[in-house]
Amino acid sequence: MEVIILPDAERAARLAARLITDALGARPGLVLGLATGRTMERVYDELARQHREAGLDFARCRTFNLDEYIGVPPADPRSYRHYMNRHLFGRVNLPLTATHLPDGMAADIKAACREYEAQIRAAGGIDLQLLGLGADGHIGFNEPASSLMSRTRDKMLTPETLAQNAPLCGGMENMPRRALTMGVGTILEVRRCLLLATGATKAEILARAVEGPITSMVTASALQLHPCCQVITDEAAAATLQNRDYYRWVFANEPDWAPYRD
């Protein structure tokens, strides 16, 4: 893992967007894995700005989202399809036919999960996967005790995840209880991972994910096994990292990061 600590959440999100921008510029046919949530909104705002003001081209890009709620139609404001259309897809020149999310409305959920895995393989695999960090350490909706070899499947959400996401769904009474998610094993097969975690509420769980033991109880800790994973965080979320001074030193001195220091 490479850990990059920025002064605040805005700069952390801007760096994440810049890394995606550079990857897309280097490979216009990039297969991009996407995430949802409040942390990602700044990233998508910046990507949309780059498209609008600098001509960032998404025309040949293909995307695969981590997850989707079960039983929530795409047009429902609670759905992640609706979220992605609002925050990114509808703001750039990305053909909707090139965007993919798990089918939470499928009559046969298990078949839909197998089909999603097949679609990722048919695209040649995911080049760059954007990830958030759940309050309980999950990536995607791989809740604690998820297999680290898991594939795309349905998951019952934990009470902690329900409480975290309920405000985005209009309260607990409107919060879906189940979701489809890429598995940890699926995520570990992507070529490059980019985890964005900001804010003081993520400090303890980020330290467990980055510096703690690899465990299914914190599924983000499996990213320690990935050969190319960057973790971008702000000072608030990095507050309990034991090696934070070293991470800062590397970012300040590593030549590969020189274009991103400003």
DOPA-29129 format. One record per residue: residue in one letter; x, y negated, z of N, C-alpha, C in turn; residue number from 1. Coordinates in Angstrom, 3 decimals. Each point is the difference from the previous one (the first is absolute). Example, Ala and Ser with C-alpha at 12.3 -4.5 7.8 and 13.67 -1.06 7.14 Angstrom:
REC   r        npx        npy        npz       capx       capy       capz        cpx        cpy        cpz     k
REC   A     13.190      5.690      7.800     -0.890     -1.190      0.000      0.900     -1.200      0.000     1
REC   S     -0.350     -1.050     -0.720      0.820     -1.190      0.060     -0.770     -1.090      0.730     2
end
This chain:
REC   r        npx        npy        npz       capx       capy       capz        cpx        cpy        cpz     k
REC   M      0.832      1.203      0.000     -0.832     -1.203      0.000      0.867     -1.254      0.000     1
REC   E     -0.420     -0.985     -0.766      0.567     -1.335      0.098     -1.057     -0.874      0.665     2
REC   V      0.365     -0.704      1.043     -0.927     -0.863      0.718      0.400     -1.445     -0.223     3
REC   I     -0.919     -0.793     -0.530      0.249     -1.409     -0.268     -0.921     -0.813      0.893     4
REC   I      0.600     -0.856      0.821     -0.764     -0.813      0.947     -0.016     -1.443     -0.496     5
REC   L     -1.191     -0.526     -0.227     -0.185     -1.392     -0.421     -0.584     -0.813      1.168     6
REC   P      0.140     -1.317     -0.059     -0.453     -0.813      1.133     -1.491      0.102      0.308     7
REC   D     -0.844      0.145     -1.025     -1.439     -0.011      0.239     -0.713      0.877     -1.017     8
REC   A     -1.295      0.191      0.221     -0.793      0.902     -0.843     -0.099     -0.503     -1.432     9
REC   E     -0.073     -1.313     -0.176     -0.106     -0.559     -1.344      1.226      0.344     -0.829    10
REC   R      1.181     -0.171      0.578      1.219      0.299     -0.759      0.156      1.495     -0.223    11
REC   A     -0.427      0.807      0.956      0.065      1.450     -0.182     -0.872      0.437     -1.170    12
REC   A     -1.215     -0.524     -0.063     -0.903      0.347     -1.103      0.550     -0.504     -1.323    13
REC   R      0.609     -1.175      0.026      0.549     -0.556     -1.235      1.157      0.854     -0.521    14
REC   L      0.816      0.527      0.905      1.085      0.884     -0.429     -0.560      1.295     -0.578    15
REC   A     -1.000      0.575      0.645     -0.621      1.222     -0.527     -0.521     -0.239     -1.409    16
REC   A     -0.673     -1.135     -0.206     -0.525     -0.316     -1.326      1.133     -0.194     -1.003    17
REC   R      1.083     -0.603      0.426      1.121     -0.228     -0.908      0.636      1.321     -0.426    18
REC   L      0.117      0.946      0.920      0.552      1.300     -0.354     -0.887      0.723     -1.011    19
REC   I     -1.307     -0.124      0.184     -0.934      0.595     -0.972      0.119     -0.719     -1.340    20
REC   T      0.093     -1.323      0.039      0.144     -0.787     -1.228      1.244      0.415     -0.768    21
REC   D      1.117      0.154      0.705      1.247      0.379     -0.656     -0.087      1.413     -0.570    22
REC   A     -0.638      0.912      0.735     -0.154      1.366     -0.491     -0.863      0.035     -1.250    23
REC   L     -1.051     -0.809     -0.017     -0.885     -0.055     -1.160      0.696     -0.663     -1.187    24
REC   G      0.828     -0.998      0.268      0.750     -0.631     -1.074      1.011      0.936     -0.629    25
REC   A      0.614      0.841      0.841      0.986      0.948     -0.509     -0.643      1.166     -0.725    26
REC   R     -1.226      0.332      0.397     -0.709      1.121     -0.615     -1.458     -0.385     -0.195    27
REC   P     -0.364     -0.552     -1.128     -1.383     -0.463     -0.211     -1.040      1.096      0.151    28
REC   G      0.375      1.262     -0.262     -0.930      1.109      0.167      0.045      0.613      1.375    29
REC   L      0.360     -0.786      0.995      0.129      0.469      1.376     -1.275      0.701      0.476    30
REC   V      0.181      1.117      0.699     -1.111      0.659      0.686      0.083     -0.449      1.457    31
REC   L     -0.975     -0.790      0.397      0.052     -0.707      1.270     -1.033      0.554      0.960    32
REC   G      0.444      0.384      1.178     -0.904      0.433      1.055     -0.375     -1.184      0.874    33
REC   L     -1.279     -0.118      0.330     -0.490     -1.186      0.698     -0.690      0.349      1.311    34
REC   A     -0.065     -0.994      0.871     -0.618      0.142      1.316     -0.989     -1.138      0.206    35
REC   T     -0.819      0.126      1.023     -0.994     -1.028      0.308      0.226     -0.510      1.423    36
REC   G     -0.822     -0.946      0.411      0.094     -0.532      1.349      0.427     -1.454      0.005    37
REC   R     -0.160     -0.632      1.135      0.285     -1.425      0.115      1.465     -0.329     -0.282    38
REC   T      0.910      0.902      0.394      1.427     -0.252     -0.224      0.308     -0.143     -1.479    39
REC   M     -0.742      0.732     -0.835      0.290      0.010     -1.433     -0.563     -1.215     -0.741    40
REC   E     -0.901     -0.732      0.597     -0.645     -1.089     -0.718      0.994     -1.074     -0.428    41
REC   R      0.988     -0.294      0.857      1.026     -0.976     -0.378      0.825      0.516     -1.182    42
REC   V      0.286      1.300     -0.017      0.766      0.581     -1.106     -0.764     -0.171     -1.309    43
REC   Y     -1.285      0.330      0.013     -0.795     -0.089     -1.218     -0.217     -1.451     -0.426    44
REC   D     -0.107     -0.894      0.969     -0.091     -1.421     -0.343      1.247     -0.453     -0.760    45
REC   E      1.164      0.459      0.464      1.248     -0.397     -0.640      0.143      0.637     -1.388    46
REC   L     -0.389      1.265     -0.138      0.056      0.639     -1.314     -0.934     -0.711     -0.986    47
REC   A     -1.183     -0.358      0.471     -0.938     -0.727     -0.857      0.566     -1.364     -0.382    48
REC   R      0.662     -0.657      0.926      0.621     -1.293     -0.306      1.106      0.166     -1.044    49
REC   Q      0.810      1.038      0.149      1.068      0.244     -0.963     -0.571      0.283     -1.392    50
REC   H     -1.106      0.715     -0.043     -0.649      0.242     -1.292     -0.510     -1.309     -0.601    51
REC   R     -0.631     -0.811      0.829     -0.624     -1.235     -0.475      1.046     -1.045     -0.411    52
REC   E      1.059     -0.132      0.784      0.945     -1.094     -0.213      1.266      0.409     -0.745    53
REC   A      0.372      1.272      0.091      1.262      0.438     -0.606     -0.192      1.097     -1.046    54
REC   G     -1.245      0.366     -0.262     -0.261      0.972     -1.045      0.318      1.436      0.357    55
REC   L      0.016      0.338      1.284      0.240      1.387      0.396     -1.023      0.899     -0.688    56
REC   D      0.498      0.999     -0.726     -0.844      0.790     -0.897     -0.314      1.370      0.601    57
REC   F     -1.287      0.275      0.176     -0.459      1.286      0.519     -0.614      0.883     -1.093    58
REC   A      0.100     -0.411     -1.246     -0.755      0.655     -1.071      0.330      1.470     -0.164    59
REC   R      1.244      0.392      0.275      0.409      1.393     -0.184      0.133      0.753      1.318    60
REC   C     -0.285     -0.671      1.103      0.106      0.609      1.323     -1.165      0.954      0.249    61
REC   R      0.250      1.038      0.796     -1.054      0.889      0.483      0.077      0.052      1.518    62
REC   T     -1.147      0.080      0.655     -0.017     -0.046      1.459     -0.768      1.172      0.599    63
REC   F      0.441      0.388      1.184     -0.670      1.027      0.801     -0.072     -0.497      1.436    64
REC   N     -1.213     -0.105      0.526     -0.157     -0.418      1.388      0.130      1.176      0.952    65
REC   L      0.383     -0.329      1.216      0.199      1.023      1.024     -1.291      0.701      0.393    66
REC   D     -1.105     -0.739      0.098     -1.166      0.574      0.671     -1.290     -0.692     -0.400    67
REC   E     -1.100      0.625      0.395     -1.339     -0.550     -0.216     -0.957      0.660      0.977    68
REC   Y     -0.975     -0.768      0.450     -1.010      0.546      0.904     -0.908      0.983     -0.728    69
REC   I     -0.471      0.981      0.730     -0.944      0.977     -0.535     -1.419     -0.531      0.161    70
REC   G     -0.779      0.110     -1.086     -1.405     -0.382      0.049     -0.268     -1.478     -0.150    71
REC   V      1.017     -0.770     -0.407     -0.161     -1.445     -0.182      0.143     -0.296     -1.494    72
REC   P     -1.036     -0.481     -0.671      0.065     -0.248     -1.445      1.033     -1.070     -0.346    73
REC   P      0.562      0.056     -1.194      1.032     -0.972     -0.393     -0.437     -1.454      0.103    74
REC   A     -1.273     -0.284     -0.237     -0.482     -1.382      0.049     -0.243     -0.503      1.423    75
REC   D      0.014      0.892      0.962     -0.223     -0.375      1.398      1.199     -0.817      0.497    76
REC   P     -0.229     -1.145      0.640      1.119     -0.809      0.494      0.909      0.732      0.976    77
REC   R     -0.471      1.094      0.601      0.857      0.756      0.903      1.004      0.878     -0.736    78
REC   S     -0.253      0.283     -1.272      0.836      0.958     -0.722      1.352     -0.614     -0.329    79
REC   Y      1.003      0.851     -0.125      1.323     -0.473     -0.384      0.056     -0.343     -1.484    80
REC   R     -0.844      0.599     -0.816     -0.104     -0.436     -1.396     -0.442     -1.461     -0.054    81
REC   H     -0.988     -0.356      0.774     -0.460     -1.394      0.053      1.122     -0.899      0.499    82
REC   Y      0.701      0.425      1.040      1.123     -0.770      0.550      1.049     -0.253     -1.077    83
REC   M      0.394      1.059     -0.724      1.053     -0.148     -1.003     -0.449     -0.872     -1.161    84
REC   N     -1.251      0.151     -0.430     -0.505     -0.851     -1.069      0.047     -1.470      0.407    85
REC   R     -0.357     -0.257      1.244     -0.050     -1.381      0.493      1.392     -0.590      0.200    86
REC   H      0.899      0.767      0.604      1.278     -0.568      0.411      1.099      0.109     -1.050    87
REC   L     -0.120      0.939     -0.953      1.059      0.122     -1.000     -0.515      0.262     -1.405    88
REC   F     -0.752      1.077     -0.199     -0.321      0.435     -1.360     -0.721     -1.081     -0.804    89
REC   G     -0.905     -0.726      0.641     -0.750     -1.026     -0.706      0.755     -1.296     -0.207    90
REC   R      1.245     -0.049      0.473      0.776     -1.241     -0.065      1.212      0.102     -0.915    91
REC   V      0.251      1.194     -0.549      1.145      0.210     -0.893     -0.481      0.746     -1.240    92
REC   N      0.883      0.147     -0.974     -0.360      0.661     -1.262      0.247      1.508      0.062    93
REC   L     -0.537      0.620      1.020      0.132      1.437      0.205     -1.296      0.670     -0.442    94
REC   P      0.028      0.818     -1.056     -1.238      0.657     -0.442     -0.571      0.894      1.115    95
REC   L     -1.292     -0.134      0.263     -0.607      0.804      1.058      0.119      1.487     -0.285    96
REC   T      0.102      0.374     -1.278      0.165      1.413     -0.346      1.350      0.547      0.453    97
REC   A      0.939     -0.889      0.313      1.323      0.417      0.455      0.104      0.013      1.520    98
REC   T     -1.103     -0.303      0.686     -0.006     -0.025      1.468     -0.735      1.231      0.533    99
REC   H      0.556      0.590      1.042     -0.556      1.243      0.523     -0.109     -0.065      1.518   100
REC   L     -1.133      0.458      0.507     -0.208      0.212      1.426     -0.630      1.368      0.176   101
REC   P      0.203      0.648      1.147     -0.710      1.262      0.246     -1.506     -0.220     -0.101   102
REC   D     -0.708      1.025     -0.467     -1.441     -0.110     -0.232     -0.773      0.403      1.249   103
REC   G     -0.317     -0.997      0.818     -0.724      0.268      1.233     -1.463      0.325     -0.196   104
REC   M     -0.510     -0.142     -1.224     -1.395      0.324     -0.299     -0.138      1.342     -0.711   105
REC   A      1.082      0.735     -0.147     -0.036      1.276     -0.724     -0.905      1.007      0.695   106
REC   A     -0.710      0.777     -0.794     -0.847      1.059      0.559      0.860      1.105      0.608   107
REC   D      1.145      0.256     -0.605      0.936      1.019      0.498      1.279     -0.718      0.424   108
REC   I      0.113     -0.275      1.292      1.106     -0.791      0.520      1.337      0.705     -0.224   109
REC   K      0.060      1.286      0.260      1.268      0.716     -0.143      0.458      0.008     -1.452   110
REC   A     -0.935      0.155     -0.926      0.355     -0.050     -1.420      0.491     -1.390     -0.376   111
REC   A     -0.616     -1.030      0.560      0.423     -1.379     -0.274      1.423     -0.233      0.496   112
REC   C      0.345      0.596      1.128      1.360     -0.137      0.534      1.013      0.684     -0.912   113
REC   R     -0.338      1.186     -0.473      0.898      0.695     -0.930      0.157     -0.800     -1.285   114
REC   E     -1.076     -0.594     -0.469      0.042     -0.800     -1.212      0.880     -1.232      0.185   115
REC   Y     -0.056     -0.604      1.174      0.834     -1.183      0.244      1.479      0.356     -0.043   116
REC   E      0.350      1.118      0.609      1.386      0.466     -0.067      0.405      0.252     -1.456   117
REC   A     -0.901      0.579     -0.781      0.291      0.284     -1.401      0.195     -1.290     -0.791   118
REC   Q     -0.791     -1.027      0.307      0.140     -1.279     -0.689      1.365     -0.634      0.288   119
REC   I      0.437      0.096      1.241      1.322     -0.544      0.357      1.092      0.742     -0.761   120
REC   R     -0.096      1.319     -0.056      0.994      0.783     -0.741     -0.019     -0.359     -1.481   121
REC   A     -1.200     -0.154     -0.565     -0.125     -0.321     -1.426      0.613     -1.358     -0.330   122
REC   A      0.005     -0.915      0.967      0.603     -1.318     -0.195      1.516      0.031      0.147   123
REC   G      0.540      1.156      0.363      1.438      0.123      0.198      0.456     -0.275      1.408   124
REC   G     -0.950     -0.087      0.934      0.338     -0.308      1.386     -0.006     -1.498      0.248   125
REC   I      0.003     -0.368      1.258     -0.054     -1.407      0.406      1.420     -0.535      0.143   126
REC   D      0.261     -1.124     -0.649      1.333     -0.606      0.041      0.234     -0.773      1.293   127
REC   L     -0.984     -0.776      0.412      0.138     -0.856      1.180     -1.308      0.015      0.761   128
REC   Q      0.053      0.396      1.273     -1.192      0.093      0.830      0.044     -1.064      1.093   129
REC   L     -0.986     -0.896     -0.002     -0.168     -0.989      1.061     -0.774      0.642      1.138   130
REC   L      0.483     -0.196      1.225     -0.600      0.621      1.174     -0.210     -1.023      1.108   131
REC   G     -1.085      0.164      0.736     -0.201     -0.707      1.253      0.230      0.974      1.144   132
REC   L     -0.145     -0.495      1.213      0.215      0.813      1.194     -1.205     -0.128      0.916   133
REC   G     -0.684      1.111      0.244     -1.145     -0.013      0.893      0.409     -0.186      1.448   134
REC   A     -0.943     -0.414      0.822      0.294     -0.239      1.414      0.463      1.267      0.707   135
REC   D     -0.420      1.169     -0.503      0.440      1.255      0.590      1.156      0.632     -0.773   136
REC   G      0.600     -0.776     -0.911      1.163      0.476     -0.740     -0.318      0.733     -1.274   137
REC   H     -1.257     -0.068     -0.464     -0.320      0.731     -1.217      0.404     -0.766     -1.249   138
REC   I      0.290      0.743     -1.057      0.138     -0.534     -1.352     -1.108      0.632     -0.822   139
REC   G     -0.599     -0.782     -0.923     -1.260      0.447     -0.564     -0.973      0.163      1.162   140
REC   F     -0.820      1.039     -0.079     -0.830      0.370      1.150      0.480      1.323      0.584   141
REC   N      1.318      0.184     -0.008      0.583      1.196      0.610      0.108     -0.227      1.508   142
REC   E     -1.087      0.320      0.667     -0.116     -0.256      1.430      0.950      0.896      0.796   143
REC   P      0.229     -0.306      1.287      0.884      0.832      0.814     -0.364      1.479     -0.079   144
REC   A      1.033      0.824     -0.068     -0.081      1.462     -0.119     -0.252      0.461     -1.432   145
REC   S      0.059     -0.923     -0.968     -0.067      0.397     -1.407      1.268      0.755     -0.375   146
REC   S     -0.148      0.986     -0.841      1.160      0.742     -0.480      0.916     -0.910     -0.805   147
REC   L      1.290      0.137      0.227      0.955     -0.781     -0.765      0.204      0.561     -1.403   148
REC   M     -0.655      1.109     -0.304      0.017      0.572     -1.351     -1.340     -0.191     -0.700   149
REC   S     -0.898     -0.771      0.584     -1.383     -0.083     -0.488     -0.092     -0.659     -1.371   150
REC   R     -1.059      0.377     -0.720     -0.318     -0.582     -1.291     -1.288     -0.823      0.125   151
REC   T     -0.429     -0.606     -1.099     -1.232     -0.784      0.019     -1.153      0.847      0.525   152
REC   R     -0.746     -0.537      0.965     -1.056      0.771      0.660     -0.916     -0.946      0.756   153
REC   D     -1.059      0.554      0.594     -0.907     -0.806      0.817      0.439      0.063      1.457   154
REC   K     -0.171     -1.116      0.696      0.381     -0.105      1.402     -1.094     -0.698      0.797   155
REC   M     -0.233      0.497      1.206     -0.824     -0.710      0.971      0.870     -1.058      0.659   156
REC   L     -0.488     -1.229      0.082      0.779     -1.097      0.547     -0.058      0.005      1.521   157
REC   T      1.092     -0.417      0.626      0.068     -0.036      1.453     -0.779     -1.197      0.550   158
REC   P     -0.384      0.042      1.281     -0.654     -1.167      0.605      0.845     -1.265     -0.114   159
REC   E      1.342      0.133      0.090      0.873     -1.170     -0.116     -0.083     -0.618     -1.395   160
REC   T     -0.006      0.842     -1.019     -0.103     -0.504     -1.367     -1.367     -0.611     -0.250   161
REC   L     -1.045      0.647      0.518     -1.348     -0.548     -0.153     -0.087     -1.396      0.619   162
REC   A      0.564     -0.153      1.198     -0.045     -1.297      0.671      0.816     -1.041     -0.754   163
REC   Q      1.147      0.416     -0.559      0.852     -0.931     -0.733     -0.671     -0.492     -1.274   164
REC   N     -0.704      0.881     -0.701     -0.568     -0.343     -1.303     -1.444     -0.489      0.057   165
REC   A     -0.677      0.229      1.120     -1.420     -0.361      0.094     -0.283     -1.470     -0.308   166
REC   P      0.835     -0.947      0.451     -0.298     -1.404     -0.327     -0.042     -0.274     -1.498   167
REC   L      0.730      0.773     -0.781      0.006     -0.178     -1.453     -1.243      0.587     -0.651   168
REC   C     -0.747      0.799      0.767     -1.200      0.661     -0.533     -1.278     -0.536      0.616   169
REC   G      0.104     -1.102      0.732     -1.189     -0.589      0.594     -0.416      0.637      1.303   170
REC   G      0.937      0.615      0.705     -0.313      0.589      1.297      0.061      1.514     -0.017   171
REC   M      0.079      0.570      1.195      0.153      1.444      0.134     -1.174      0.758     -0.598   172
REC   E     -1.189     -0.578      0.029     -1.165      0.709     -0.517      0.070      0.184     -1.516   173
REC   N      0.819     -0.800     -0.677      0.148      0.101     -1.453      1.302      0.659     -0.429   174
REC   M      0.783      0.438      0.967      1.327      0.526     -0.297     -0.076      1.468     -0.419   175
REC   P      0.481      0.351     -1.223      0.033      1.419     -0.397      0.887      0.808      0.934   176
REC   R     -0.370      1.250      0.203      0.743      0.867      0.922      1.027      0.875     -0.689   177
REC   R     -0.124      0.186     -1.318      0.886      0.904     -0.725      0.547     -0.694     -1.244   178
REC   A      1.160      0.473     -0.416      0.646     -0.590     -1.176      0.800      1.064     -0.731   179
REC   L      0.278     -0.292     -1.269      0.963      0.779     -0.772      1.330     -0.727      0.058   180
REC   T      1.081      0.743      0.108      1.310     -0.626      0.077      1.058      0.844     -0.682   181
REC   M      0.955     -0.666     -0.645      1.207      0.711     -0.393      0.597      0.643      1.247   182
REC   G      0.575      1.172     -0.154      0.650      0.648      1.126      1.405     -0.537      0.241   183
REC   V      0.547      0.341      1.151      1.377     -0.404      0.304      0.949      0.610     -1.033   184
REC   G     -0.233      1.254     -0.344      0.834      0.647     -1.008     -0.081     -0.694     -1.345   185
REC   T     -1.188     -0.453     -0.372     -0.180     -0.751     -1.245      0.810     -1.286      0.036   186
REC   I     -0.069     -0.707      1.115      0.717     -1.271      0.139      1.508      0.217     -0.053   187
REC   L      0.476      1.066      0.619      1.443      0.241      0.022      0.561      0.335     -1.379   188
REC   E     -0.857      0.328     -0.951      0.463      0.315     -1.347      0.149     -1.228     -0.893   189
REC   V     -0.456     -1.176      0.437      0.147     -1.193     -0.832      1.476     -0.362     -0.073   190
REC   R      0.382     -0.738     -1.030      1.413     -0.302     -0.204      0.529     -1.058      0.970   191
REC   R     -0.874     -0.905      0.403      0.423     -1.064      0.901     -1.175     -0.425      0.862   192
REC   C      0.250     -0.185      1.280     -1.037     -0.439      0.943      0.330     -1.396      0.498   193
REC   L     -1.033     -0.800      0.177      0.139     -1.351      0.534     -1.051     -0.168      1.092   194
REC   L      0.443      0.032      1.252     -0.896     -0.126      1.151      0.037     -1.425      0.514   195
REC   L     -1.173     -0.625      0.098     -0.116     -1.363      0.508     -0.772      0.032      1.309   196
REC   A      0.628     -0.487      1.069     -0.650     -0.032      1.320      0.354     -1.307      0.677   197
REC   T     -1.005     -0.760      0.398      0.236     -1.299      0.622     -0.893     -0.188      1.215   198
REC   G      0.433     -0.890      0.879     -0.804     -0.362      1.168      0.402      0.762      1.251   199
REC   A     -0.169     -0.663      1.130      0.406      0.570      1.283     -0.733      1.291      0.334   200
REC   T     -1.231      0.162     -0.488     -0.753      1.210      0.320      0.608      1.242     -0.638   201
REC   K      0.876     -0.179     -0.992      0.640      1.148     -0.657      1.379      0.321      0.572   202
REC   A      0.463     -0.774      0.969      1.388      0.140      0.471      0.283      1.386      0.571   203
REC   E     -0.837      0.462      0.909      0.274      1.283      0.654     -0.079      1.156     -0.988   204
REC   I     -1.026      0.018     -0.833     -0.166      1.128     -0.919      1.037     -0.048     -1.111   205
REC   L      0.425     -1.191     -0.420      1.049     -0.078     -1.013      1.305      0.581      0.528   206
REC   A      0.327     -0.298      1.245      1.217      0.558      0.589     -0.067      1.527      0.055   207
REC   R     -1.160      0.536      0.311     -0.144      1.452      0.029      0.129      0.598     -1.395   208
REC   A     -0.533     -0.697     -0.995      0.054      0.508     -1.371      1.412     -0.044     -0.564   209
REC   V      0.730     -1.073      0.285      1.310     -0.212     -0.606      1.122      0.658      0.794   210
REC   E     -0.075     -0.081      1.314      1.125      0.441      0.838     -0.331      1.179      0.907   211
REC   G     -1.249      0.414      0.033     -0.381      1.120      0.844      0.172      1.328     -0.710   212
REC   P     -0.379      1.079      0.675      0.094      1.312     -0.635     -1.001      0.138     -1.144   213
REC   I      0.333      0.829     -0.965     -0.926      0.313     -1.080     -1.060      0.938      0.565   214
REC   T     -1.246     -0.436     -0.049     -1.075      0.758      0.625     -1.308     -0.231     -0.731   215
REC   S     -0.822      1.025     -0.032     -1.318     -0.138     -0.619     -0.908     -0.907      0.808   216
REC   M      0.364     -0.298      1.238     -0.810     -0.909      0.801      0.177     -1.459     -0.423   217
REC   V      1.059     -0.289     -0.744      0.220     -1.317     -0.610      0.391      0.290     -1.442   218
REC   T     -0.988      0.083     -0.880      0.305      0.518     -1.331      0.942     -0.914     -0.785   219
REC   A      0.042     -1.293      0.327      0.956     -0.890     -0.667      1.439      0.391      0.292   220
REC   S      0.241      0.719      1.074      1.367      0.417      0.316      0.558      0.944     -1.059   221
REC   A     -0.868      0.645     -0.764      0.461      0.881     -1.071      0.771     -0.764     -1.060   222
REC   L     -0.193     -1.320     -0.084      0.722     -0.803     -0.979      1.490     -0.026      0.284   223
REC   Q      0.410      0.384      1.199      1.426      0.127      0.287      0.658      1.046     -0.901   224
REC   L     -0.802      0.914     -0.534      0.507      1.050     -0.873      0.094     -0.449     -1.457   225
REC   H     -0.595     -1.140     -0.319     -0.046     -0.430     -1.400      1.340     -0.605     -0.418   226
REC   P      0.499      0.344     -1.189      1.318     -0.496     -0.413      0.030     -1.467     -0.396   227
REC   C     -1.159     -0.606     -0.229     -0.024     -1.411     -0.419     -1.214     -0.679      0.607   228
REC   C      0.147     -0.479      1.216     -1.100     -0.640      0.720      0.481     -1.305      0.612   229
REC   Q     -0.654     -1.091     -0.369      0.265     -1.293      0.617     -1.155     -0.362      0.934   230
REC   V      0.349     -0.453      1.185     -0.975     -0.469      0.981      0.179     -1.504      0.125   231
REC   I     -1.046     -0.745     -0.301      0.050     -1.459      0.095     -0.892     -0.421      1.150   232
REC   T      0.559     -0.793      0.884     -0.728     -0.376      1.208      0.347     -1.428      0.388   233
REC   D     -0.762     -0.550      0.923      0.310     -1.330      0.523      0.589      0.127      1.398   234
REC   E      0.438     -1.118      0.540      0.643      0.035      1.320     -0.938      0.540      1.077   235
REC   A     -1.286     -0.328     -0.098     -0.944      0.459      1.021     -0.112      1.518      0.015   236
REC   A     -0.119      0.616     -1.162     -0.129      1.458     -0.061      1.315      0.697      0.276   237
REC   A      1.122     -0.698     -0.213      1.321      0.598      0.215      0.488     -0.138      1.434   238
REC   A     -0.800     -0.566      0.879      0.462     -0.395      1.331      0.550      1.145      0.830   239
REC   T     -0.486      1.244     -0.196      0.455      1.106      0.833      0.913      0.973     -0.752   240
REC   L      0.434     -0.354     -1.197      0.950      0.847     -0.722      1.365     -0.088      0.678   241
REC   Q      0.559      1.132      0.359      1.282      0.000      0.705      1.137     -0.505     -0.885   242
REC   N     -0.059      0.278     -1.284      1.088     -0.356     -0.909     -0.293     -1.259     -0.812   243
REC   R     -0.862     -0.876      0.520     -0.415     -1.144     -0.805      1.169     -0.920     -0.357   244
REC   D      0.995     -0.138      0.882      1.149     -0.847     -0.336      0.775      0.588     -1.179   245
REC   Y      0.125      1.316     -0.030      0.673      0.660     -1.119     -0.788     -0.180     -1.285   246
REC   Y     -1.331      0.147      0.063     -0.811     -0.177     -1.200      0.155     -1.418     -0.554   247
REC   R      0.029     -0.979      0.879      0.185     -1.378     -0.441      1.371     -0.180     -0.651   248
REC   W      1.024      0.630      0.594      1.365     -0.113     -0.523      0.092      0.609     -1.395   249
REC   V     -0.617      1.160     -0.191      0.032      0.640     -1.318     -0.673     -0.873     -1.040   250
REC   F     -1.170     -0.533      0.318     -0.718     -0.839     -0.963      0.822     -1.244     -0.345   251
REC   A      0.719     -0.537      0.976      0.790     -1.207     -0.219      1.270      0.266     -0.789   252
REC   N      0.481      1.246     -0.033      1.308      0.290     -0.576      0.002      0.989     -1.158   253
REC   E     -1.060      0.772     -0.166     -0.056      0.982     -1.076     -0.166     -0.716     -1.340   254
REC   P      0.933      0.207     -0.948     -0.091     -0.714     -1.292     -1.309      0.230     -0.744   255
REC   D     -0.570      1.202      0.100     -1.239      0.281     -0.730     -1.148     -0.897      0.451   256
REC   W      0.066     -0.502      1.243     -1.077     -0.842      0.512      0.256     -1.480     -0.234   257
REC   A      1.153     -0.353     -0.567      0.350     -1.410     -0.185     -1.060     -0.776     -0.791   258
REC   P     -0.584      0.558     -1.081     -1.013     -0.786     -0.727     -1.262     -0.281      0.796   259
REC   Y     -0.190      0.711      1.110     -1.250     -0.133      0.757      0.161     -0.807      1.275   260
REC   R      1.192     -0.519      0.222      0.214     -0.829      1.177     -0.236     -1.455     -0.376   261
REC   D     -0.958     -0.614      0.665     -0.269     -1.424     -0.291     -0.439     -0.705      1.259   262
end
